[in-house]
């Protein structure tokens, strides 16, 4: 039996992950997840791979009240009601245009001071717009342990910032690779696995500090240089076929051959 062991979301892209006990998985993804993101003075997306300082920020979003809160390591807290301006932004997410609007308020100024460069906060116009590529992602703990074996030290699964982590008693490492093109059940939801998730430099960063402290890419390249056309992948991306609730402890299982 395979079971969900951790769920990971964050309302502001590249900030610290939150781990709720349950999420509602819609066709576009989890409501509120990565709805906001920062761009630099040229309108380019700020991602944790280049801006590790974002990882130490903790964000909370109350969609009903439209309240966004950012907490800094110093203890500083910036909170307020979200109001979008007339500042339309189309931001490139790895070749995919994402339309959004600039958010007025105190957050951009506080993060600009924290990072030492001018940034703007943007809210994606469409729910799920801030996802990297697909509505869902998942990785098995067996896969993480296998990477740790090759790396020669423990690996924190949070480095991969996956929506779903699952454990399967006796399951082989990277079994999720074998689910490509197949449907699978995550709790009440059904997803279709599309492709392996190619990894980037963000996985080399400590998920607590944002500092580079483990060459995960080198370790992956020793045995997973290319899988199903994806370079040095870890875990898989999936589309949502049937929305539903996903809870820690829920079963995870492939449904089609």
C-alpha positions as a Markdown table, in Angstrom:
| # | Residue | x | y | z |
|---|---|---|---|---|
| 1 | Unk | 0.0 | 0.0 | 0.0 |
| 2 | Unk | 1.3 | 3.4 | -1.0 |
| 3 | Unk | 0.2 | 6.5 | 1.1 |
| 4 | Unk | 0.6 | 10.2 | 1.0 |
| 5 | Unk | 3.1 | 11.2 | 3.7 |
| 6 | Unk | 3.5 | 14.9 | 3.0 |
| 7 | Unk | 1.8 | 17.7 | 1.1 |
| 8 | Unk | 3.6 | 20.9 | 0.2 |
| 9 | Unk | 2.2 | 24.2 | -1.0 |
| 10 | Unk | 3.1 | 27.9 | -0.8 |
| 11 | Unk | 1.0 | 30.9 | -1.8 |
| 12 | Unk | 4.0 | 32.9 | -3.0 |
| 13 | Unk | 6.3 | 31.1 | -5.4 |
| 14 | Unk | 9.7 | 30.2 | -4.1 |
| 15 | Unk | 8.9 | 31.1 | -0.5 |
| 16 | Unk | 9.0 | 28.5 | 2.3 |
| 17 | Unk | 6.8 | 25.5 | 1.9 |
| 18 | Unk | 3.7 | 24.9 | 4.1 |
| 19 | Unk | 2.6 | 21.3 | 4.9 |
| 20 | Unk | -1.2 | 21.1 | 5.3 |
| 21 | Unk | -2.9 | 17.9 | 6.3 |
| 22 | Unk | -5.2 | 18.2 | 3.3 |
| 23 | Unk | -5.6 | 20.0 | 0.0 |
| 24 | Unk | -8.3 | 20.3 | -2.6 |
| 25 | Unk | -6.9 | 19.3 | -6.0 |
| 26 | Unk | -8.7 | 21.0 | -8.8 |
| 27 | Unk | -8.0 | 20.7 | -12.5 |
| 28 | Unk | -5.7 | 23.7 | -12.4 |
| 29 | Unk | -4.0 | 22.6 | -9.1 |
| 30 | Unk | -4.4 | 23.5 | -5.5 |
| 31 | Unk | -6.4 | 26.8 | -4.9 |
| 32 | Unk | -4.1 | 29.6 | -3.8 |
| 33 | Unk | -0.9 | 27.5 | -4.4 |
| 34 | Unk | 1.8 | 29.7 | -6.0 |
| 35 | Unk | -0.9 | 32.3 | -6.9 |
| 36 | Unk | 1.7 | 35.1 | -6.3 |
| 37 | Unk | 5.3 | 35.5 | -7.5 |
| 38 | Unk | 8.0 | 38.2 | -7.6 |
| 39 | Unk | 9.6 | 39.7 | -10.7 |
| 40 | Unk | 12.7 | 41.8 | -11.0 |
| 41 | Unk | 13.0 | 45.3 | -12.4 |
| 42 | Unk | 13.0 | 43.9 | -16.0 |
| 43 | Unk | 9.9 | 41.9 | -15.3 |
| 44 | Unk | 11.7 | 38.5 | -15.1 |
| 45 | Unk | 10.5 | 35.9 | -12.7 |
| 46 | Unk | 12.4 | 35.6 | -9.5 |
| 47 | Unk | 12.9 | 31.9 | -8.7 |
| 48 | Unk | 14.6 | 30.3 | -5.7 |
| 49 | Unk | 17.3 | 28.9 | -8.0 |
| 50 | Unk | 18.7 | 32.4 | -8.5 |
| 51 | Unk | 17.3 | 34.0 | -5.3 |
| 52 | Unk | 17.8 | 31.7 | -2.4 |
| 53 | Unk | 16.8 | 34.5 | -0.1 |
| 54 | Unk | 13.1 | 33.9 | -1.0 |
| 55 | Unk | 13.2 | 30.4 | 0.6 |
| 56 | Unk | 13.5 | 31.9 | 4.1 |
| 57 | Unk | 10.3 | 33.9 | 3.8 |
| 58 | Unk | 7.1 | 32.4 | 5.0 |
| 59 | Unk | 3.9 | 33.4 | 3.3 |
| 60 | Unk | 0.2 | 32.9 | 4.2 |
| 61 | Unk | -2.8 | 33.7 | 2.1 |
| 62 | Unk | -6.5 | 33.9 | 3.0 |
| 63 | Unk | -8.3 | 33.8 | -0.3 |
| 64 | Unk | -11.7 | 34.6 | 1.2 |
| 65 | Unk | -10.4 | 37.7 | 3.0 |
| 66 | Unk | -7.8 | 38.4 | 0.3 |
| 67 | Unk | -5.2 | 38.9 | 3.1 |
| 68 | Unk | -1.5 | 38.1 | 2.4 |
| 69 | Unk | 1.2 | 37.9 | 5.0 |
| 70 | Unk | 4.9 | 37.6 | 4.7 |
| 71 | Unk | 7.2 | 36.7 | 7.6 |
| 72 | Unk | 10.9 | 37.4 | 7.6 |
| 73 | Unk | 13.6 | 35.5 | 9.6 |
| 74 | Unk | 14.2 | 38.7 | 11.6 |
| 75 | Unk | 10.6 | 38.4 | 13.0 |
| 76 | Unk | 9.3 | 41.2 | 10.8 |
| 77 | Unk | 5.8 | 40.6 | 9.5 |
| 78 | Unk | 4.2 | 42.4 | 6.6 |
| 79 | Unk | 0.5 | 41.8 | 6.1 |
| 80 | Unk | -2.4 | 43.5 | 4.3 |
| 81 | Unk | -5.3 | 43.1 | 1.9 |
| 82 | Unk | -4.4 | 42.3 | -1.7 |
| 83 | Unk | -5.3 | 45.0 | -4.2 |
| 84 | Unk | -4.2 | 44.6 | -7.8 |
| 85 | Unk | -3.1 | 47.7 | -9.8 |
| 86 | Unk | -3.5 | 48.5 | -13.4 |
| 87 | Unk | 0.1 | 47.2 | -13.9 |
| 88 | Unk | -0.4 | 44.3 | -16.3 |
| 89 | Unk | 2.5 | 41.9 | -16.4 |
| 90 | Unk | 3.1 | 38.9 | -18.7 |
| 91 | Unk | 5.8 | 36.9 | -17.2 |
| 92 | Unk | 7.7 | 34.1 | -18.9 |
| 93 | Unk | 7.7 | 30.8 | -16.9 |
| 94 | Unk | 10.2 | 28.7 | -18.8 |
| 95 | Unk | 8.8 | 29.5 | -22.2 |
| 96 | Unk | 5.2 | 29.8 | -21.0 |
| 97 | Unk | 3.6 | 33.3 | -20.8 |
| 98 | Unk | 1.7 | 33.9 | -17.6 |
| 99 | Unk | -0.6 | 36.9 | -17.4 |
| 100 | Unk | -0.9 | 38.7 | -14.1 |
| 101 | Unk | -1.3 | 42.0 | -12.4 |
| 102 | Unk | 1.0 | 43.9 | -10.0 |
| 103 | Unk | -0.1 | 43.9 | -6.4 |
| 104 | Unk | 0.0 | 47.1 | -4.5 |
| 105 | Unk | 0.9 | 47.2 | -0.8 |
| 106 | Unk | 3.9 | 46.7 | 1.5 |
| 107 | Unk | 5.2 | 43.4 | 0.3 |
| 108 | Unk | 7.3 | 44.4 | -2.7 |
| 109 | Unk | 9.2 | 47.1 | -0.7 |
| 110 | Unk | 9.9 | 44.8 | 2.2 |
| 111 | Unk | 11.2 | 42.0 | -0.1 |
| 112 | Unk | 13.2 | 44.5 | -2.2 |
| 113 | Unk | 15.0 | 45.5 | 1.0 |
| 114 | Unk | 15.5 | 41.9 | 2.0 |
| 115 | Unk | 17.0 | 40.9 | -1.4 |
| 116 | Unk | 18.9 | 44.1 | -2.1 |
| 117 | Unk | 17.2 | 44.7 | -5.4 |
| 118 | Unk | 13.9 | 46.2 | -6.7 |
| 119 | Unk | 11.1 | 43.6 | -7.1 |
| 120 | Unk | 7.4 | 43.7 | -7.8 |
| 121 | Unk | 4.8 | 41.3 | -6.5 |
| 122 | Unk | 2.4 | 39.9 | -9.1 |
| 123 | Unk | -0.7 | 37.8 | -8.8 |
| 124 | Unk | -1.4 | 35.4 | -11.6 |
| 125 | Unk | -4.7 | 36.2 | -13.3 |
| 126 | Unk | -5.7 | 32.6 | -13.6 |
| 127 | Unk | -5.8 | 30.1 | -10.6 |
| 128 | Unk | -2.9 | 27.7 | -11.2 |
| 129 | Unk | -1.1 | 30.2 | -13.4 |
| 130 | Unk | 1.9 | 30.2 | -11.1 |
| 131 | Unk | 2.5 | 26.5 | -11.3 |
| 132 | Unk | 5.8 | 25.5 | -13.0 |
| 133 | Unk | 4.2 | 23.4 | -15.7 |
| 134 | Unk | 1.4 | 21.1 | -14.5 |
| 135 | Unk | -1.3 | 21.0 | -11.9 |
| 136 | Unk | 0.3 | 18.3 | -9.7 |
| 137 | Unk | 3.7 | 16.8 | -9.0 |
| 138 | Unk | 4.7 | 13.8 | -6.9 |
| 139 | Unk | 7.8 | 11.8 | -5.8 |
| 140 | Unk | 8.2 | 8.7 | -3.7 |
| 141 | Unk | 10.3 | 8.5 | -0.5 |
| 142 | Unk | 12.0 | 5.5 | -2.0 |
| 143 | Unk | 13.3 | 7.7 | -4.8 |
| 144 | Unk | 14.6 | 10.2 | -2.4 |
| 145 | Unk | 16.4 | 7.5 | -0.4 |
| 146 | Unk | 17.9 | 6.1 | -3.6 |
| 147 | Unk | 19.3 | 9.6 | -4.4 |
| 148 | Unk | 20.7 | 9.8 | -0.9 |
| 149 | Unk | 22.5 | 6.5 | -1.5 |
| 150 | Unk | 24.2 | 8.0 | -4.6 |
| 151 | Unk | 24.9 | 11.3 | -2.9 |
| 152 | Unk | 26.4 | 9.6 | 0.1 |
| 153 | Unk | 24.4 | 11.6 | 2.6 |
| 154 | Unk | 20.7 | 12.1 | 3.7 |
| 155 | Unk | 18.5 | 14.1 | 1.3 |
| 156 | Unk | 15.6 | 16.2 | 2.5 |
| 157 | Unk | 12.7 | 15.6 | 0.1 |
| 158 | Unk | 11.6 | 19.2 | 0.5 |
| 159 | Unk | 14.4 | 20.2 | -1.8 |
| 160 | Unk | 12.2 | 19.1 | -4.7 |
| 161 | Unk | 9.2 | 21.2 | -3.7 |
| 162 | Unk | 6.7 | 18.5 | -4.9 |
| 163 | Unk | 3.0 | 18.7 | -4.1 |
| 164 | Unk | 2.8 | 15.1 | -3.0 |
| 165 | Unk | 5.3 | 12.8 | -1.4 |
| 166 | Unk | 4.3 | 9.2 | -0.9 |
| 167 | Unk | 5.6 | 6.1 | 0.8 |
| 168 | Unk | 5.2 | 2.6 | -0.5 |
| 169 | Unk | 6.2 | -0.4 | 1.6 |
| 170 | Unk | 8.8 | -2.3 | -0.4 |
| 171 | Unk | 8.2 | -0.1 | -3.5 |
| 172 | Unk | 11.2 | 0.3 | -5.8 |
| 173 | Unk | 12.9 | 3.6 | -6.3 |
| 174 | Unk | 11.6 | 5.8 | -9.1 |
| 175 | Unk | 8.6 | 3.6 | -9.6 |
| 176 | Unk | 6.6 | 6.7 | -10.5 |
| 177 | Unk | 8.6 | 6.8 | -13.8 |
| 178 | Unk | 6.7 | 3.7 | -14.8 |
| 179 | Unk | 3.4 | 5.6 | -14.5 |
| 180 | Unk | 3.9 | 7.8 | -17.5 |
| 181 | Unk | 0.8 | 8.1 | -19.5 |
| 182 | Unk | -1.2 | 6.3 | -16.9 |
| 183 | Unk | -3.9 | 7.4 | -14.5 |
| 184 | Unk | -3.4 | 7.2 | -10.8 |
| 185 | Unk | -5.4 | 7.9 | -7.7 |
| 186 | Unk | -4.3 | 10.4 | -5.0 |
| 187 | Unk | -6.9 | 10.2 | -2.3 |
| 188 | Unk | -10.2 | 11.3 | -3.9 |
| 189 | Unk | -8.5 | 12.8 | -6.9 |
| 190 | Unk | -7.4 | 11.1 | -10.1 |
| 191 | Unk | -4.3 | 12.3 | -12.0 |
| 192 | Unk | -2.6 | 11.4 | -15.3 |
| 193 | Unk | 1.2 | 11.3 | -15.1 |
| 194 | Unk | 2.6 | 13.2 | -18.0 |
| 195 | Unk | 6.4 | 13.3 | -17.8 |
| 196 | Unk | 9.4 | 13.1 | -15.4 |
| 197 | Unk | 10.2 | 16.4 | -13.7 |
| 198 | Unk | 13.6 | 17.7 | -14.9 |
| 199 | Unk | 15.5 | 19.2 | -11.9 |
| 200 | Unk | 17.3 | 22.5 | -11.6 |
| 201 | Unk | 19.7 | 24.2 | -9.2 |
| 202 | Unk | 17.1 | 24.9 | -6.6 |
| 203 | Unk | 17.4 | 21.3 | -5.5 |
| 204 | Unk | 21.0 | 22.0 | -4.4 |
| 205 | Unk | 19.8 | 24.5 | -1.9 |
| 206 | Unk | 19.0 | 23.8 | 1.7 |
| 207 | Unk | 15.2 | 24.1 | 2.0 |
| 208 | Unk | 15.5 | 26.0 | 5.3 |
| 209 | Unk | 18.3 | 28.5 | 4.5 |
| 210 | Unk | 18.3 | 28.7 | 0.7 |
| 211 | Unk | 22.1 | 28.1 | 0.8 |
| 212 | Unk | 23.7 | 25.7 | -1.7 |
| 213 | Unk | 24.9 | 22.7 | 0.4 |
| 214 | Unk | 24.4 | 19.5 | -1.7 |
| 215 | Unk | 25.1 | 18.8 | -5.3 |
| 216 | Unk | 21.9 | 16.9 | -6.0 |
| 217 | Unk | 22.3 | 17.4 | -9.8 |
| 218 | Unk | 25.7 | 15.7 | -9.9 |
| 219 | Unk | 24.3 | 12.8 | -7.8 |
| 220 | Unk | 21.3 | 12.5 | -10.1 |
| 221 | Unk | 23.4 | 12.6 | -13.2 |
| 222 | Unk | 25.4 | 9.6 | -12.1 |
| 223 | Unk | 22.4 | 7.4 | -12.7 |
| 224 | Unk | 19.5 | 9.5 | -14.1 |
| 225 | Unk | 21.0 | 11.6 | -16.8 |
| 226 | Unk | 18.0 | 11.3 | -19.2 |
| 227 | Unk | 14.7 | 9.5 | -18.4 |
| 228 | Unk | 11.9 | 9.6 | -21.0 |
| 229 | Unk | 13.4 | 12.7 | -22.6 |
| 230 | Unk | 13.8 | 14.6 | -19.4 |
| 231 | Unk | 17.2 | 15.6 | -18.2 |
| 232 | Unk | 18.3 | 14.6 | -14.6 |
| 233 | Unk | 14.7 | 14.2 | -13.4 |
| 234 | Unk | 13.3 | 13.5 | -10.0 |
| 235 | Unk | 9.6 | 12.7 | -9.5 |
| 236 | Unk | 6.8 | 13.3 | -12.1 |
| 237 | Unk | 4.4 | 15.9 | -13.3 |
| 238 | Unk | 0.7 | 15.1 | -13.7 |
| 239 | Unk | -2.6 | 16.6 | -15.0 |
| 240 | Unk | -5.8 | 16.4 | -12.9 |
| 241 | Unk | -8.4 | 14.1 | -14.5 |
| 242 | Unk | -10.9 | 14.1 | -11.6 |
| 243 | Unk | -10.7 | 16.8 | -8.8 |
| 244 | Unk | -10.9 | 15.8 | -5.2 |
| 245 | Unk | -9.5 | 16.1 | -1.7 |
| 246 | Unk | -6.0 | 14.7 | -1.0 |
| 247 | Unk | -5.1 | 14.1 | 2.6 |
| 248 | Unk | -2.0 | 12.8 | 4.4 |
| 249 | Unk | -2.4 | 9.1 | 4.8 |
| 250 | Unk | -4.6 | 8.7 | 1.6 |
| 251 | Unk | -3.8 | 5.9 | -0.8 |
| 252 | Unk | -1.7 | 6.5 | -3.9 |
| 253 | Unk | -2.1 | 3.9 | -6.6 |
| 254 | Unk | -1.9 | 3.6 | -10.4 |
| 255 | Unk | -5.3 | 2.8 | -12.0 |
| 256 | Unk | -4.4 | 1.9 | -15.6 |
| 257 | Unk | -1.8 | -0.4 | -17.3 |
